[in-house]
Structure formats: C-alpha cells, structure tokens
C-alpha cells in the first residue's frame, strides 16, 4: 500500500474510528508514563494523530502546546472540530520535514502502517526531532514482518523490523530506551519510550 491508499482507508473509517476511540482509555497509561519522563513540557508532536481525542487531551492536560500531523484529511477535519487550540497539518511522516524540535513526540499505532523500508528512516527522523532529553513514545510489532490486513472492511498495511532492530536504530540515533513493554501480550504489540541524550560538542 502507498500513502494515498492509506489516507483513503482512514478517510473511509474516520467517523467510525472517532466514535469508537474518542472516550477510549487505550494507550493512555503509556502516554502518562512518557509524560512523566519529560524534563521539559513546552511542545509536543502527535504523529498519526487521527481525529485527536484521548491522546491529545492527555498531552494538553500536561500543559504542552501540540502539533498534530496525519495523512487523512477526514481524520483531521474531526480533529480540528474537537481541538481548536491545536495546530494540525495533513502530512506523510515519511516526507514531512520541520526545523522544530520537540520535548515529546507520540506516534501511537501509526508508523507500523508504513512500508517496512520506511521504518528505519522514520524512527531516525523522530529521534532527531527530539530536543536533548526529549521523549519519544511509539508502537511497533514484536516481529519482522510486512502484511496487508483488513480492519473495518478497509485494507491496511502492517509492518515491523522487530525489537532488536528498533533498539539498534535508537541507539545509533543518540537515544536510549527508557521503557519497553509488550503491553497487549500475547499480542505482539510493543510500546517503547525513548529518551534523547544530551549532545556534547
């Protein structure tokens, strides 16, 4: 699947996804844990923010200013209606560029939709978008795999380079793992909290 197909699939389920997830507690304990690791709470980035809701609300409660990006314009329409105080942008994280650095980045259940060839450069990009001591929370799979599956009658790509490779990527990106959890065991869903090291010249 390419980014256009992914955007269309999420456009088609945007309202249903919003109705199901708006009041959900899914993932919030990990978001709270990531926030606890933050030494500064100035700005945050939500990658694959969808229609907003629970994760953005949790980050706002911690007094961050937030930027949200998502590939689906239907998702962003809902997000903008629910969060007038948040800056949203329609973008593909593979291609998206910014000069801004962030204290917190959350990519919950988003980058695992990317083709497996994009995982390394995207994780490297997210690590490099952190300020020194910045925190990154993202999810991936405890497997090395790429496949197409159906969810809400729409097709989605799922892929992962596995735990060992993810740890290798973040280590080579001046970051370290602070918390890793197979949070839906026996499902192969992995949550990881990463900290950017203080760079010295």
BELHUNOR-V204598 format. One record per helix or strand of 2 or more residues. SS is the DSSP state (2 for helix, 1 for strand). FROM is the first residue (numbers start at 1). LEN is the number of residues. If there is no record, write none. Layout:
ss: [SS	SS]
from: [FROM	FROM]
len: [LEN	LEN]
//
This chain:
ss: [2	2	1	2	1	2	1	1	2	2	1	1	1	2	1	1]
from: [3	28	43	54	65	73	87	102	111	116	130	144	154	163	175	189]
len: [19	10	5	8	6	10	4	6	3	13	12	8	8	9	7	8]
//
